[in-house]
Amino acid sequence: MTAVKGFRPEINFQDLGGYTAIDGRAVRNGLLYRSSAPGLMNEEELNLLRDMSIHTMMDFRSRKDVKSFPIPNWKDTSGSRCVPHSKV
């Protein structure tokens, strides 16, 4: 896992490429990303995100966090999904 250049450290935006799956295959670089604070991205970071041509965003934060810190002005081509991990 490596930090993606251009995102502030507190956003913790990382490429998950290189992780080894249970079957021994590795995740390709530039395919799967994670962030601990997508709702705190500034306009510059959102532009970087848009430029990456990400097709689907899945949000595993709680409903409360999603409501309190929505991802501002993020537009994609195939729809974003919020998949809360709890009922909090």
GUGU-275789 format. One line per field, with one value per residue: residue in three letters; residue number from 0; x, z, y of N, C-alpha, C, O in turn. Coordinates in steps of 0.2 Angstrom, whole numbers, plus 5000, padded with zeros to 4 digits. Each point is the difference from the previous one (the first is absolute). Layout:
// residues N
rest ALA	...
nr NUM	...
neast X	...
nup Z	...
nnorth Y	...
caeast X	...
caup Z	...
canorth Y	...
ceast X	...
cup Z	...
cnorth Y	...
oeast X	...
oup Z	...
onorth Y	...
END
This chain:
// residues 88
rest MET	THR	ALA	VAL	LYS	GLY	PHE	ARG	PRO	GLU	ILE	ASN	PHE	GLN	ASP	LEU	GLY	GLY	TYR	THR	ALA	ILE	ASP	GLY	ARG	ALA	VAL	ARG	ASN	GLY	LEU	LEU	TYR	ARG	SER	SER	ALA	PRO	GLY	LEU	MET	ASN	GLU	GLU	GLU	LEU	ASN	LEU	LEU	ARG	ASP	MET	SER	ILE	HIS	THR	MET	MET	ASP	PHE	ARG	SER	ARG	LYS	ASP	VAL	LYS	SER	PHE	PRO	ILE	PRO	ASN	TRP	LYS	ASP	THR	SER	GLY	SER	ARG	CYS	VAL	PRO	HIS	SER	LYS	VAL
nr 0	1	2	3	4	5	6	7	8	9	10	11	12	13	14	15	16	17	18	19	20	21	22	23	24	25	26	27	28	29	30	31	32	33	34	35	36	37	38	39	40	41	42	43	44	45	46	47	48	49	50	51	52	53	54	55	56	57	58	59	60	61	62	63	64	65	66	67	68	69	70	71	72	73	74	75	76	77	78	79	80	81	82	83	84	85	86	87
neast 5004	4994	5008	4990	5008	5004	5003	4991	5009	4998	5004	5011	5003	4994	5011	4990	5002	4998	4991	5004	4997	4990	4996	5001	4989	5006	5000	4992	5010	4999	5002	5009	4990	5008	4990	5009	5005	4994	4996	5009	4995	5011	4998	5008	4997	4994	5005	5006	4994	4997	5008	4996	4994	5000	5002	5008	4990	5009	4989	5011	5000	5004	4991	5002	5006	4994	4995	5006	5002	4991	4997	5008	4989	4996	5007	4991	5008	5006	5004	4995	5009	4989	5011	4989	5008	4995	4997	5011
nup 5000	4991	5006	5002	4992	5008	5004	5002	5006	5001	4991	5002	4994	5001	4996	4997	4993	4995	5001	5009	4990	5003	4992	5007	4998	4991	5009	4992	4996	5008	5007	5007	5001	5005	5005	5004	4991	4998	5010	5001	4994	4999	5000	5007	5011	5003	5001	5010	5009	5000	5005	5010	4998	5009	4999	5006	5003	5004	5002	5003	4995	5010	5003	5010	5000	4998	5009	5008	4996	4998	4993	5005	4999	5007	4992	5001	4996	5009	5002	5006	5005	5003	5002	5002	5006	4999	5010	5000
nnorth 4994	5004	5005	5003	4998	5007	4990	5007	5004	5011	5003	5002	5009	4991	5000	4997	5008	4991	5007	4995	4997	5000	5006	5008	5000	5003	5006	5000	5001	5007	4992	4999	5006	5006	5000	5005	5005	4990	4996	4994	4993	5001	5011	5005	5000	5009	5010	5002	5004	5011	5006	4999	5009	5007	4989	4995	5005	4995	5002	4999	5010	5004	4994	4995	4991	4991	4995	4993	4990	5007	4991	5007	5002	4992	5003	4993	4993	4997	5010	5008	4995	5000	4999	5003	5006	5010	4995	4999
caeast 4996	5004	4996	4999	5002	4995	4995	5003	5001	4994	4996	5002	4998	5005	4999	5001	5004	5005	4997	4999	4994	5000	5002	5007	5000	5001	4995	5004	5001	4995	4993	4996	5002	4996	5001	4997	4996	4998	4996	5005	5004	4999	4999	5005	5000	4994	5002	5004	4996	4997	5005	5002	4995	4997	4993	4995	5003	4996	5002	4999	4999	4993	4995	5001	5006	4999	4995	5003	5006	4999	5005	4997	5001	5003	4996	5003	4996	4996	4996	5004	4996	5002	4999	5002	5002	4996	4993	5001
caup 5000	5000	5000	4993	5000	4999	5006	5007	5004	5004	4995	5000	4993	4999	4995	5003	4996	5003	5005	4998	5002	5003	4995	4998	4995	5003	4998	4996	5002	4997	5000	5006	5004	5006	5004	5007	5001	4993	5001	5001	4994	4997	4992	4997	5000	4996	4993	4999	5000	4994	4995	5000	4996	5004	4998	5005	5007	5006	5006	5005	5006	5003	4998	5004	4997	4993	5000	5002	4996	4993	4995	4996	4993	4996	4994	4996	4994	5001	5007	5006	5004	5007	5004	5007	5004	5006	5000	5005
canorth 5006	5006	5007	5003	5007	5005	5000	5002	4994	4999	4997	4994	4997	4995	4995	4994	4995	4996	4995	4993	4997	4993	4995	5001	5005	5007	5005	5004	5007	5005	4997	5000	5005	5001	5006	5000	5006	5003	5006	5006	5001	5007	5000	4998	4993	4997	5000	4994	4994	5000	4999	4993	4996	4995	4998	4999	5001	4997	5004	4995	5004	5000	5004	5007	5003	5002	5006	5006	5002	4997	5002	5006	5002	4995	4998	4995	4998	4994	5000	4998	4996	5000	4994	5001	4994	4999	5004	5006
ceast 5004	4996	5000	5002	4995	4995	5003	5000	4994	4994	5001	4997	5006	4998	5001	5003	5006	4998	4999	4993	5001	5002	5007	5001	5001	4995	5005	5000	4995	4994	4995	5004	4996	5002	4997	4995	4998	4996	5004	5004	4998	4999	5005	5001	4995	5002	5005	4996	4996	5004	5002	4995	4997	4993	4995	5004	4995	5002	4998	4999	4993	4996	5001	5006	4999	4995	5004	5006	4999	5006	4998	5001	5003	4995	5004	4996	4995	4997	5005	4995	5002	4998	5002	5002	4996	4994	5001	4999
cup 5000	5000	4993	5000	4999	5005	5006	5004	5004	4996	5000	4994	4998	4994	5003	4996	5003	5006	4997	5002	5002	4995	4997	4995	5004	4997	4995	5002	4995	4999	5006	5004	5007	5003	5006	5001	4994	5001	5002	4994	4998	4993	4996	5000	4997	4992	4998	4999	4993	4994	5000	4997	5004	4998	5006	5007	5005	5006	5006	5007	5003	4997	5003	4997	4993	5000	5003	4996	4993	4996	4996	4993	4996	4995	4997	4994	5002	5006	5005	5005	5007	5003	5007	5004	5006	5000	5004	4996
cnorth 5006	5006	5002	5008	5005	5001	5001	4993	4998	4996	4992	4996	4995	4995	4994	4994	4997	4995	4993	4998	4993	4995	5001	5006	5007	5005	5005	5008	5004	4997	5001	5005	5000	5007	5000	5006	5003	5006	5006	5002	5008	5000	4998	4992	4997	5000	4994	4993	4999	4998	4992	4995	4994	4999	4999	5002	4997	5003	4995	5003	4999	5005	5007	5003	5003	5006	5006	5002	4997	5002	5005	5000	4994	4997	4995	4998	4994	5000	4998	4996	5001	4993	5000	4994	4999	5004	5006	5006
oeast 5005	4994	5005	4997	4996	4996	5006	4996	4998	4996	4996	4998	5005	4994	5005	5001	5003	5003	4998	4999	5005	5003	5002	5006	4997	4998	5005	4996	4998	4996	4994	5006	4995	5005	4994	4996	5002	5000	4997	5004	4994	5001	4999	5001	5000	4998	4999	5001	5000	4998	5003	5001	4999	4996	4994	5006	4994	5006	4994	5000	4995	5002	5000	4999	5002	5001	4999	5001	5003	5004	4995	5006	5004	4995	5005	4994	4995	4996	5004	4994	5006	4994	5006	4997	5001	4999	4995	5000
oup 5004	4997	4996	5004	4995	5000	5002	4999	5001	5003	4999	5000	4998	5000	5003	5001	5004	5001	4995	5006	5000	5002	4996	4998	5005	4994	5002	5003	4995	4996	4999	5002	5000	4999	5001	5004	4998	4995	5000	5001	4999	4997	4995	4995	4997	4997	4995	4996	4998	4995	4995	5000	4998	5000	4999	5001	5000	5002	5001	5005	4996	4997	4996	4999	4998	4996	4997	5000	4998	5001	4996	4997	4995	5002	4998	5000	4996	5002	5000	4999	5002	5000	5002	4998	5003	4995	5002	5003
onorth 5001	5000	5000	5003	4999	5005	4997	4996	4994	4998	4996	4994	5003	4998	4998	4995	5003	4995	5000	5000	4997	4995	4997	5002	5001	4999	5001	5002	4998	5003	5001	4999	4997	5003	4997	5001	5006	5005	5006	5004	5002	4994	4996	4997	4994	4996	4997	4996	4995	4996	4998	4994	4995	5005	5002	4998	5001	5000	4999	4997	4997	5005	5005	5006	5005	5005	5006	5006	4995	5005	4999	4999	5002	4997	5001	5002	4999	4995	4996	5001	5001	4998	4999	4994	4995	5004	5003	5006
END
